[in-house]
Amino acid sequence: MFAARSLKFAAARPLLARSFASTTEGVIKDGKHLVTLIPGDGIGPEISRSVQSIFAAAGVPIAWEEVNVTPIIKDGKTAIPDAALHSVNRNKVALKGPLETPIGKGHVSLNLTLRRTFDLYANVRPCKSIVGYKTPFDNVNTVLIRENTEGEYSGIEHEVVGGVVQSIKLITEEACRRVTRYAFEYARSIGRKRVTVVHKATVQKLSDGLFLSVAQDIGKEYPDIVLNDVLLDRICLQIVQDPTQFNDTVMVMPNLYGDILSDLGAGLIGGLGLTPSGNIGKKASIFESVHGTAPDIAGKDLANPTALLLSAVMMLRHMKLNAHADNIEQAVLATISKGHALTGDLGGKATNTQFTAAVIANLK
């Protein structure tokens, strides 16, 4: 009964056929693509400089427009400064270092503010084993797509009475529809024949039930792709037992589940320092490192820039600069594989400067 109601509602107001897509038509000046750069906090400026140095050495036709996203209060709400807002809206593509998030107090998470401001509805998190960095699993190659704008992260919370707090999980059919459609399109674009919906509709019957129902509806439009669904707790068990069983699928899920499972996947390949991330919207996209700001090593030339570099590679492919993406990716992977210039988190003693120089030496 629920599924029938949901599908009838969906048919009444379908989204545009290209609503899954993000524009890549930004600003080109003097033959170079303008890209907004948000260096971030802690080690962010250091790893951002590494990316800039490697891009310059590789001859990537990009000009960086650096902006500051220190929050401001506008109409009583946390907002990003106008200069940063206009830059991302104009350039359509941004690269972001880690931002400090206050815990339990202070301003709203800037990461969350950016997602809401630019309606970055799909978070794409690939996790692929890296040759030269040994983990308990080889040949991990998972792809996770997380709904990025609502769910438990809608920020709708209030105190009912003293000692009793209520948090509302907001799920809308429109948000479900566009992220699941994006998952199918992404699967098709990378040659995967399966999409896996991760949910807890056994308990969250209306909210997760809607997410699952919409995915089943969207799946009918993609006869070349198999749709299956797995409970969140079950897939967590399965993926740590044998992650390779998910190498042929694209996983898609609501916001909180994606936050948890994407970090779990990162742990399988060596951690967040090796994991890229892209946030996709219809009007703009922001690619980022998702590790912390590491204030304990900030300014000491010890930071590993791999996650931001691989996120920048994702960005280049999004911009259809595939040859440059391939060149930088192979240089990063070759640097790690050779093992001569590894930073401390990878088991080596190299500085950020030495790692960056090694990547540049491995460019073709």
C-alpha positions in Angstrom: 0.0 0.0 0.0 2.8 2.4 0.9 4.7 1.6 -2.3 1.7 2.2 -4.4 1.0 5.6 -2.8 4.6 6.6 -3.2 4.9 5.6 -6.8 1.6 7.3 -7.7 3.0 10.5 -6.0 6.2 10.2 -7.9 4.5 9.8 -11.3 2.5 13.0 -10.6 5.7 15.2 -10.7 8.7 13.6 -12.3 12.0 15.4 -12.1 13.8 16.5 -15.2 15.6 13.7 -17.1 18.9 15.4 -16.5 18.3 16.3 -12.9 21.0 13.8 -11.8 23.7 15.8 -13.8 25.9 18.5 -12.5 27.0 21.3 -14.8 30.7 21.5 -15.6 30.4 24.7 -17.6 32.3 27.1 -15.4 34.5 30.0 -16.3 37.4 29.7 -18.7 39.9 32.6 -18.6 43.1 32.7 -20.8 42.6 29.1 -21.8 42.3 27.9 -18.2 39.4 26.7 -16.1 38.8 28.7 -13.0 38.3 26.5 -9.9 37.4 27.7 -6.5 40.0 26.6 -3.8 38.9 26.4 -0.2 42.2 25.5 1.6 40.5 24.7 4.9 41.8 24.5 8.5 44.8 22.8 10.2 46.8 20.9 7.5 44.4 22.1 4.8 46.6 24.9 3.5 49.7 22.6 3.3 48.0 19.9 1.3 46.3 22.4 -0.9 49.7 23.8 -1.8 50.8 20.3 -2.7 47.9 20.0 -5.1 48.6 23.3 -6.7 52.3 22.5 -7.1 51.5 19.1 -8.7 48.9 20.6 -11.0 51.3 23.3 -12.1 54.0 20.7 -12.8 51.6 18.5 -14.8 50.5 21.5 -16.9 46.8 21.2 -15.9 44.9 24.1 -17.5 43.4 25.3 -14.2 43.6 28.7 -12.5 42.8 28.7 -8.8 40.5 31.2 -7.1 41.2 30.9 -3.4 38.4 31.9 -1.0 37.8 32.0 2.8 34.7 30.2 4.2 35.0 31.4 7.8 31.3 31.5 8.8 29.3 34.6 9.1 25.8 35.0 10.7 23.2 36.2 8.2 19.6 36.6 9.2 20.3 34.6 12.4 21.8 31.6 10.5 25.3 30.3 9.8 26.3 31.3 6.2 29.5 31.4 4.1 30.8 34.8 3.1 29.4 36.3 -0.1 32.8 36.2 -1.9 33.0 32.4 -1.5 29.4 32.0 -2.4 29.8 34.0 -5.6 33.0 32.2 -6.5 31.5 28.7 -6.3 28.4 29.8 -8.1 30.4 31.3 -10.9 33.1 28.6 -11.3 30.8 25.6 -10.8 33.6 23.5 -9.4 35.5 23.8 -6.1 38.3 21.8 -4.3 38.1 21.9 -0.5 40.5 21.0 2.3 39.4 19.8 5.7 37.3 22.2 7.8 37.1 22.2 11.6 33.6 21.1 12.9 32.6 22.2 16.4 31.3 19.4 18.6 28.1 19.9 20.5 28.3 23.7 20.4 29.3 26.7 18.2 28.3 27.4 14.6 26.6 24.8 12.4 29.1 22.5 10.6 30.6 24.4 7.6 30.6 21.1 5.6 26.8 20.9 6.2 26.4 24.6 5.4 28.2 24.1 2.1 26.1 21.1 1.1 22.9 23.0 1.9 24.0 26.3 0.2 24.9 24.6 -3.1 22.4 21.7 -2.8 25.1 19.1 -3.1 22.8 16.2 -3.1 25.1 13.2 -3.9 28.3 12.4 -2.1 30.4 10.0 -4.1 32.9 7.9 -2.1 35.1 5.4 -4.0 37.3 3.1 -2.0 40.0 1.3 -3.9 43.0 -0.7 -2.6 46.3 1.0 -3.2 49.3 -1.1 -4.3 52.2 -0.6 -1.9 50.1 0.0 1.2 49.2 -3.3 2.7 45.9 -3.8 4.5 44.0 -6.9 5.6 42.2 -6.9 2.3 43.4 -6.8 -1.3 41.4 -5.7 -4.4 38.9 -3.6 -2.6 37.0 -1.5 -5.2 33.8 -0.2 -3.7 31.7 2.8 -4.7 29.2 4.4 -2.3 26.8 7.2 -3.0 25.3 9.0 0.0 22.2 11.3 -0.1 23.8 14.5 1.2 21.1 17.0 2.1 18.6 15.6 4.6 17.9 12.5 6.7 19.2 12.7 10.3 21.4 15.6 9.2 18.5 17.9 8.5 19.3 19.7 11.7 15.7 19.6 13.0 16.1 19.1 16.7 14.5 20.5 19.8 14.1 19.8 23.5 10.7 18.4 24.4 11.1 18.8 28.1 14.2 18.9 30.3 16.3 15.8 29.6 14.2 14.8 26.5 15.5 15.7 23.0 13.8 15.0 19.7 15.6 14.8 16.4 13.6 14.6 13.2 14.7 12.4 10.3 13.5 14.2 7.2 13.1 12.2 4.0 11.6 13.6 0.8 10.7 11.8 -2.3 12.4 14.4 -4.5 15.7 13.9 -2.7 15.4 10.1 -2.9 14.6 10.3 -6.5 17.5 12.4 -7.6 20.2 10.6 -5.6 19.0 7.1 -6.7 18.8 8.3 -10.3 22.4 9.6 -10.0 23.5 6.2 -8.6 22.1 4.4 -11.6 23.7 6.9 -14.0 27.0 6.6 -12.2 26.9 2.8 -12.3 26.2 2.9 -16.0 29.0 5.4 -16.6 31.6 3.2 -14.9 30.4 -0.1 -16.3 28.8 -1.6 -13.2 25.7 -3.7 -13.7 24.2 -3.5 -10.1 22.9 -0.9 -7.7 22.5 -1.8 -4.1 20.2 0.2 -1.8 21.2 0.2 1.8 18.4 0.9 4.3 16.6 0.0 7.5 13.0 -0.1 6.2 12.3 -3.0 8.5 12.3 -0.4 11.4 12.1 3.0 9.7 9.1 1.8 7.6 8.0 5.2 6.3 11.3 7.1 5.8 13.5 4.3 4.6 10.5 2.7 3.0 10.1 5.8 0.8 13.8 5.7 -0.1 13.6 2.0 -1.1 10.3 2.4 -2.9 11.6 5.3 -5.0 14.8 3.3 -5.9 12.6 0.4 -7.1 10.7 2.8 -9.2 13.8 4.4 -10.7 15.2 0.9 -11.3 12.5 0.2 -13.9 14.1 2.8 -16.1 17.4 0.9 -16.2 16.8 -2.6 -17.5 20.5 -3.1 -18.0 21.2 -2.7 -14.3 20.1 -5.0 -11.5 18.7 -3.5 -8.3 19.0 -5.2 -5.0 18.7 -4.0 -1.4 20.5 -4.9 1.8 19.9 -3.9 5.5 22.5 -1.5 6.9 23.6 -3.8 9.7 23.9 -6.8 7.4 26.0 -5.0 4.8 28.4 -3.7 7.6 28.9 -7.3 8.5 29.3 -8.5 4.9 31.7 -5.7 3.8 34.2 -6.4 6.6 34.1 -10.1 5.9 34.7 -9.8 2.2 34.5 -6.3 0.6 35.3 -7.7 -2.9 31.7 -9.0 -3.1 30.7 -5.3 -3.6 33.2 -4.6 -6.4 30.5 -4.9 -9.1 27.9 -2.6 -7.5 27.2 1.0 -6.7 25.8 1.4 -3.2 23.3 4.1 -2.5 21.8 5.1 0.8 20.4 7.8 3.1 22.6 10.4 4.7 23.6 8.9 8.1 24.1 5.4 6.7 26.4 6.8 4.0 28.4 8.7 6.6 29.0 5.6 8.6 29.6 3.1 5.8 31.8 5.4 3.8 34.3 5.7 6.7 34.1 1.9 7.3 35.0 1.4 3.6 37.9 3.9 4.0 39.2 1.8 6.9 39.4 -1.2 4.6 42.0 0.5 2.3 44.1 2.3 4.9 42.0 5.2 6.2 40.6 8.6 5.2 44.0 9.8 4.2 43.8 7.7 1.1 40.1 8.3 0.3 38.7 10.8 -2.2 35.3 12.3 -2.1 33.1 14.4 -4.4 29.9 16.3 -3.6 27.6 16.6 -6.7 24.9 19.2 -7.3 23.0 20.4 -10.2 24.5 23.9 -10.1 28.0 23.2 -8.7 30.2 20.4 -7.3 32.7 20.4 -4.5 35.5 17.8 -4.2 37.2 17.4 -0.8 39.4 15.5 1.5 37.2 14.0 4.2 39.8 13.5 6.9 40.3 15.8 9.9 42.3 19.0 10.2 45.1 17.2 12.2 46.0 20.3 14.2 48.7 18.4 16.0 50.9 18.3 12.8 49.6 21.5 11.2 52.5 23.7 10.0 55.1 20.9 10.5 55.4 19.8 6.9 54.2 16.3 7.8 50.8 16.1 6.2 49.9 13.5 3.6 48.1 15.2 0.6 46.9 11.9 -1.0 43.2 12.2 -0.2 43.0 15.8 -1.5 45.1 14.8 -4.6 42.8 11.9 -5.4 39.7 14.1 -4.8 41.3 16.6 -7.3 41.7 13.7 -9.8 37.9 13.0 -9.4 37.4 16.7 -10.0 39.4 16.6 -13.2 37.4 13.7 -14.5 34.2 15.5 -13.6 35.5 18.4 -15.8 36.4 16.0 -18.6 40.1 16.6 -18.2 40.7 12.9 -18.2 44.3 12.8 -19.6 45.5 15.1 -16.8 43.5 13.1 -14.2 45.1 9.8 -15.4 48.6 11.3 -15.3 48.3 12.7 -11.7 46.6 9.6 -10.4 49.3 7.3 -11.7 52.0 9.5 -10.3 50.4 9.4 -6.8 49.9 5.7 -6.9 53.5 5.1 -8.2 54.8 7.2 -5.4 53.0 5.1 -2.8 53.9 1.8 -4.5 57.6 2.6 -4.7 57.6 3.4 -1.0 60.6 5.8 -1.0 58.8 9.0 0.0 55.9 7.9 2.3 54.6 10.2 5.0 54.4 9.1 8.6 50.7 8.0 8.4 51.8 5.6 5.6 54.7 4.1 7.6 57.4 6.3 6.2 59.4 9.3 7.3 59.0 11.7 4.4 57.8 15.2 4.7 54.9 16.7 2.8 57.4 18.5 0.6 59.3 15.3 -0.2 56.1 13.4 -1.0 55.0 16.2 -3.3 58.3 16.3 -5.0 58.2 12.5 -5.5 54.7 12.8 -7.1 56.0 15.5 -9.5 59.0 13.2 -10.4 56.6 10.4 -11.3 54.5 12.6 -13.7 54.7 11.5 -17.3 
